Amino acid sequence: MHIFTKTMDERKILYCDGACKSNNKKDQSQRRMFICYVDESIPGHFQIRARMQKGGSNNIAELLAIDQTLCYALNKGYKNILIRTDSQVVYHWIENGGIRGKVNNPEFTQKLLDRITRLRSWFINLEFQIVPRSLNKAGIKLEKKTKKWKNLITKH
């Protein structure tokens, strides 16, 4: 009889960040969210994705970044991870299991938060840590790339 046991693997440190272009526009259809995650264990690794989402915001983008970082970790088979983010708001939403304050798309945001809560059960050890913006490797990558894209768009 074979008994399946989860073993503790080496702790993986993942950074994530999200941002919303045109976050201040009333016309929410003009907003575009970007997310980035960085796997510290793979030199030079990062992923950036864009998503059109009616009602997008910086906080929703941050939450999407955490969701996608967890999906990435699952696909890699990581069981012991530390996710570093610079979003205090989203960190507290995750730790408290609910959204607080005014949110552009509360139903979508709560569904995403519930999904993150379910994903947590797949890990042996999952911790979140707030880091200063200047130390968030995903935020640094995201800012550099989106500035390049903005320059390319405005030049043409």
C-alpha positions as protocol buffer text, in pm:
chain_id: "A"
residue {
  index: 1
  type: MET
  ca { x: 0 y: 0 z: 0 }
}
residue {
  index: 2
  type: HIS
  ca { x: 143 y: 336 z: -104 }
}
residue {
  index: 3
  type: ILE
  ca { x: 65 y: 633 z: 114 }
}
residue {
  index: 4
  type: PHE
  ca { x: 96 y: 972 z: -52 }
}
residue {
  index: 5
  type: THR
  ca { x: 278 y: 1223 z: 161 }
}
residue {
  index: 6
  type: LYS
  ca { x: 356 y: 1581 z: 80 }
}
residue {
  index: 7
  type: THR
  ca { x: 720 y: 1661 z: 129 }
}
residue {
  index: 8
  type: MET
  ca { x: 856 y: 2001 z: 208 }
}
residue {
  index: 9
  type: ASP
  ca { x: 1061 y: 2131 z: -81 }
}
residue {
  index: 10
  type: GLU
  ca { x: 1301 y: 2421 z: -81 }
}
residue {
  index: 11
  type: ARG
  ca { x: 1124 y: 2749 z: -21 }
}
residue {
  index: 12
  type: LYS
  ca { x: 1069 y: 2942 z: -343 }
}
residue {
  index: 13
  type: ILE
  ca { x: 1051 y: 3320 z: -332 }
}
residue {
  index: 14
  type: LEU
  ca { x: 819 y: 3477 z: -585 }
}
residue {
  index: 15
  type: TYR
  ca { x: 757 y: 3848 z: -638 }
}
residue {
  index: 16
  type: CYS
  ca { x: 440 y: 3985 z: -793 }
}
residue {
  index: 17
  type: ASP
  ca { x: 296 y: 4320 z: -889 }
}
residue {
  index: 18
  type: GLY
  ca { x: -2 y: 4461 z: -1073 }
}
residue {
  index: 19
  type: ALA
  ca { x: -85 y: 4799 z: -1218 }
}
residue {
  index: 20
  type: CYS
  ca { x: -371 y: 4959 z: -1404 }
}
residue {
  index: 21
  type: LYS
  ca { x: -304 y: 5199 z: -1690 }
}
residue {
  index: 22
  type: SER
  ca { x: -554 y: 5487 z: -1691 }
}
residue {
  index: 23
  type: ASN
  ca { x: -670 y: 5388 z: -1342 }
}
residue {
  index: 24
  type: ASN
  ca { x: -810 y: 5738 z: -1289 }
}
residue {
  index: 25
  type: LYS
  ca { x: -1033 y: 5740 z: -1604 }
}
residue {
  index: 26
  type: LYS
  ca { x: -1406 y: 5736 z: -1540 }
}
residue {
  index: 27
  type: ASP
  ca { x: -1457 y: 5532 z: -1857 }
}
residue {
  index: 28
  type: GLN
  ca { x: -1351 y: 5197 z: -1717 }
}
residue {
  index: 29
  type: SER
  ca { x: -1339 y: 5039 z: -2063 }
}
residue {
  index: 30
  type: GLN
  ca { x: -1022 y: 5242 z: -2128 }
}
residue {
  index: 31
  type: ARG
  ca { x: -835 y: 5084 z: -1839 }
}
residue {
  index: 32
  type: ARG
  ca { x: -580 y: 4811 z: -1897 }
}
residue {
  index: 33
  type: MET
  ca { x: -431 y: 4598 z: -1624 }
}
residue {
  index: 34
  type: PHE
  ca { x: -81 y: 4456 z: -1627 }
}
residue {
  index: 35
  type: ILE
  ca { x: 60 y: 4192 z: -1398 }
}
residue {
  index: 36
  type: CYS
  ca { x: 411 y: 4063 z: -1343 }
}
residue {
  index: 37
  type: TYR
  ca { x: 565 y: 3784 z: -1141 }
}
residue {
  index: 38
  type: VAL
  ca { x: 929 y: 3695 z: -1087 }
}
residue {
  index: 39
  type: ASP
  ca { x: 1066 y: 3358 z: -981 }
}
residue {
  index: 40
  type: GLU
  ca { x: 1382 y: 3432 z: -783 }
}
residue {
  index: 41
  type: SER
  ca { x: 1506 y: 3072 z: -819 }
}
residue {
  index: 42
  type: ILE
  ca { x: 1535 y: 3103 z: -1199 }
}
residue {
  index: 43
  type: PRO
  ca { x: 1787 y: 3372 z: -1300 }
}
residue {
  index: 44
  type: GLY
  ca { x: 1634 y: 3631 z: -1529 }
}
residue {
  index: 45
  type: HIS
  ca { x: 1284 y: 3481 z: -1508 }
}
residue {
  index: 46
  type: PHE
  ca { x: 980 y: 3704 z: -1521 }
}
residue {
  index: 47
  type: GLN
  ca { x: 636 y: 3701 z: -1682 }
}
residue {
  index: 48
  type: ILE
  ca { x: 431 y: 4006 z: -1776 }
}
residue {
  index: 49
  type: ARG
  ca { x: 73 y: 3983 z: -1894 }
}
residue {
  index: 50
  type: ALA
  ca { x: -187 y: 4239 z: -1995 }
}
residue {
  index: 51
  type: ARG
  ca { x: -559 y: 4207 z: -1942 }
}
residue {
  index: 52
  type: MET
  ca { x: -851 y: 4419 z: -2046 }
}
residue {
  index: 53
  type: GLN
  ca { x: -1104 y: 4417 z: -1767 }
}
residue {
  index: 54
  type: LYS
  ca { x: -1399 y: 4648 z: -1729 }
}
residue {
  index: 55
  type: GLY
  ca { x: -1375 y: 4800 z: -1386 }
}
residue {
  index: 56
  type: GLY
  ca { x: -1006 y: 4734 z: -1359 }
}
residue {
  index: 57
  type: SER
  ca { x: -801 y: 4907 z: -1092 }
}
residue {
  index: 58
  type: ASN
  ca { x: -457 y: 4892 z: -937 }
}
residue {
  index: 59
  type: ASN
  ca { x: -588 y: 4680 z: -648 }
}
residue {
  index: 60
  type: ILE
  ca { x: -764 y: 4434 z: -880 }
}
residue {
  index: 61
  type: ALA
  ca { x: -445 y: 4410 z: -1089 }
}
residue {
  index: 62
  type: GLU
  ca { x: -246 y: 4337 z: -770 }
}
residue {
  index: 63
  type: LEU
  ca { x: -493 y: 4061 z: -680 }
}
residue {
  index: 64
  type: LEU
  ca { x: -473 y: 3918 z: -1034 }
}
residue {
  index: 65
  type: ALA
  ca { x: -94 y: 3917 z: -1003 }
}
residue {
  index: 66
  type: ILE
  ca { x: -115 y: 3709 z: -685 }
}
residue {
  index: 67
  type: ASP
  ca { x: -364 y: 3472 z: -849 }
}
residue {
  index: 68
  type: GLN
  ca { x: -140 y: 3420 z: -1152 }
}
residue {
  index: 69
  type: THR
  ca { x: 168 y: 3380 z: -931 }
}
residue {
  index: 70
  type: LEU
  ca { x: -8 y: 3103 z: -739 }
}
residue {
  index: 71
  type: CYS
  ca { x: -108 y: 2932 z: -1068 }
}
residue {
  index: 72
  type: TYR
  ca { x: 253 y: 2955 z: -1185 }
}
residue {
  index: 73
  type: ALA
  ca { x: 377 y: 2800 z: -858 }
}
residue {
  index: 74
  type: LEU
  ca { x: 126 y: 2515 z: -889 }
}
residue {
  index: 75
  type: ASN
  ca { x: 233 y: 2446 z: -1247 }
}
residue {
  index: 76
  type: LYS
  ca { x: 597 y: 2435 z: -1136 }
}
residue {
  index: 77
  type: GLY
  ca { x: 510 y: 2194 z: -854 }
}
residue {
  index: 78
  type: TYR
  ca { x: 622 y: 2433 z: -581 }
}
residue {
  index: 79
  type: LYS
  ca { x: 478 y: 2347 z: -239 }
}
residue {
  index: 80
  type: ASN
  ca { x: 666 y: 2587 z: -13 }
}
residue {
  index: 81
  type: ILE
  ca { x: 651 y: 2949 z: -128 }
}
residue {
  index: 82
  type: LEU
  ca { x: 687 y: 3302 z: -8 }
}
residue {
  index: 83
  type: ILE
  ca { x: 509 y: 3563 z: -219 }
}
residue {
  index: 84
  type: ARG
  ca { x: 639 y: 3916 z: -187 }
}
residue {
  index: 85
  type: THR
  ca { x: 412 y: 4204 z: -282 }
}
residue {
  index: 86
  type: ASP
  ca { x: 412 y: 4578 z: -220 }
}
residue {
  index: 87
  type: SER
  ca { x: 32 y: 4602 z: -196 }
}
residue {
  index: 88
  type: GLN
  ca { x: -73 y: 4644 z: 165 }
}
residue {
  index: 89
  type: VAL
  ca { x: -440 y: 4660 z: 68 }
}
residue {
  index: 90
  type: VAL
  ca { x: -438 y: 4329 z: -117 }
}
residue {
  index: 91
  type: TYR
  ca { x: -222 y: 4166 z: 150 }
}
residue {
  index: 92
  type: HIS
  ca { x: -487 y: 4254 z: 410 }
}
residue {
  index: 93
  type: TRP
  ca { x: -771 y: 4138 z: 183 }
}
residue {
  index: 94
  type: ILE
  ca { x: -602 y: 3798 z: 153 }
}
residue {
  index: 95
  type: GLU
  ca { x: -517 y: 3766 z: 522 }
}
residue {
  index: 96
  type: ASN
  ca { x: -872 y: 3870 z: 625 }
}
residue {
  index: 97
  type: GLY
  ca { x: -1054 y: 3679 z: 349 }
}
residue {
  index: 98
  type: GLY
  ca { x: -1261 y: 3975 z: 234 }
}
residue {
  index: 99
  type: ILE
  ca { x: -1245 y: 4305 z: 55 }
}
residue {
  index: 100
  type: ARG
  ca { x: -1265 y: 4631 z: 244 }
}
residue {
  index: 101
  type: GLY
  ca { x: -1352 y: 4976 z: 117 }
}
residue {
  index: 102
  type: LYS
  ca { x: -1475 y: 5086 z: -223 }
}
residue {
  index: 103
  type: VAL
  ca { x: -1389 y: 4849 z: -509 }
}
residue {
  index: 104
  type: ASN
  ca { x: -1467 y: 4902 z: -878 }
}
residue {
  index: 105
  type: ASN
  ca { x: -1590 y: 4550 z: -941 }
}
residue {
  index: 106
  type: PRO
  ca { x: -1675 y: 4396 z: -602 }
}
residue {
  index: 107
  type: GLU
  ca { x: -1824 y: 4070 z: -737 }
}
residue {
  index: 108
  type: PHE
  ca { x: -1524 y: 3993 z: -958 }
}
residue {
  index: 109
  type: THR
  ca { x: -1282 y: 4098 z: -683 }
}
residue {
  index: 110
  type: GLN
  ca { x: -1446 y: 3877 z: -421 }
}
residue {
  index: 111
  type: LYS
  ca { x: -1456 y: 3580 z: -662 }
}
residue {
  index: 112
  type: LEU
  ca { x: -1086 y: 3628 z: -729 }
}
residue {
  index: 113
  type: LEU
  ca { x: -1014 y: 3649 z: -357 }
}
residue {
  index: 114
  type: ASP
  ca { x: -1217 y: 3330 z: -298 }
}
residue {
  index: 115
  type: ARG
  ca { x: -1018 y: 3157 z: -573 }
}
residue {
  index: 116
  type: ILE
  ca { x: -692 y: 3260 z: -405 }
}
residue {
  index: 117
  type: THR
  ca { x: -822 y: 3119 z: -77 }
}
residue {
  index: 118
  type: ARG
  ca { x: -896 y: 2785 z: -249 }
}
residue {
  index: 119
  type: LEU
  ca { x: -555 y: 2782 z: -420 }
}
residue {
  index: 120
  type: ARG
  ca { x: -384 y: 2822 z: -81 }
}
residue {
  index: 121
  type: SER
  ca { x: -486 y: 2469 z: 17 }
}
residue {
  index: 122
  type: TRP
  ca { x: -261 y: 2321 z: -255 }
}
residue {
  index: 123
  type: PHE
  ca { x: 53 y: 2439 z: -82 }
}
residue {
  index: 124
  type: ILE
  ca { x: 226 y: 2291 z: 223 }
}
residue {
  index: 125
  type: ASN
  ca { x: 355 y: 2633 z: 323 }
}
residue {
  index: 126
  type: LEU
  ca { x: 239 y: 2959 z: 167 }
}
residue {
  index: 127
  type: GLU
  ca { x: 327 y: 3294 z: 314 }
}
residue {
  index: 128
  type: PHE
  ca { x: 275 y: 3648 z: 194 }
}
residue {
  index: 129
  type: GLN
  ca { x: 510 y: 3931 z: 278 }
}
residue {
  index: 130
  type: ILE
  ca { x: 480 y: 4303 z: 216 }
}
residue {
  index: 131
  type: VAL
  ca { x: 800 y: 4455 z: 79 }
}
residue {
  index: 132
  type: PRO
  ca { x: 878 y: 4817 z: -4 }
}
residue {
  index: 133
  type: ARG
  ca { x: 811 y: 4911 z: -367 }
}
residue {
  index: 134
  type: SER
  ca { x: 1183 y: 4963 z: -424 }
}
residue {
  index: 135
  type: LEU
  ca { x: 1251 y: 4597 z: -331 }
}
residue {
  index: 136
  type: ASN
  ca { x: 968 y: 4440 z: -531 }
}
residue {
  index: 137
  type: LYS
  ca { x: 1151 y: 4275 z: -823 }
}
residue {
  index: 138
  type: ALA
  ca { x: 824 y: 4226 z: -1014 }
}
residue {
  index: 139
  type: GLY
  ca { x: 729 y: 4590 z: -967 }
}
residue {
  index: 140
  type: ILE
  ca { x: 1066 y: 4705 z: -1096 }
}
residue {
  index: 141
  type: LYS
  ca { x: 1035 y: 4483 z: -1408 }
}
residue {
  index: 142
  type: LEU
  ca { x: 676 y: 4588 z: -1468 }
}
residue {
  index: 143
  type: GLU
  ca { x: 757 y: 4958 z: -1441 }
}
residue {
  index: 144
  type: LYS
  ca { x: 1051 y: 4931 z: -1683 }
}
residue {
  index: 145
  type: LYS
  ca { x: 854 y: 4732 z: -1941 }
}
residue {
  index: 146
  type: THR
  ca { x: 539 y: 4944 z: -1930 }
}
residue {
  index: 147
  type: LYS
  ca { x: 746 y: 5263 z: -1966 }
}
residue {
  index: 148
  type: LYS
  ca { x: 909 y: 5116 z: -2278 }
}
residue {
  index: 149
  type: TRP
  ca { x: 569 y: 5025 z: -2421 }
}
residue {
  index: 150
  type: LYS
  ca { x: 432 y: 5371 z: -2345 }
}
residue {
  index: 151
  type: ASN
  ca { x: 731 y: 5532 z: -2524 }
}
residue {
  index: 152
  type: LEU
  ca { x: 682 y: 5306 z: -2828 }
}
residue {
  index: 153
  type: ILE
  ca { x: 311 y: 5389 z: -2845 }
}
residue {
  index: 154
  type: THR
  ca { x: 363 y: 5765 z: -2816 }
}
residue {
  index: 155
  type: LYS
  ca { x: 640 y: 5769 z: -3078 }
}
residue {
  index: 156
  type: HIS
  ca { x: 420 y: 5613 z: -3347 }
}
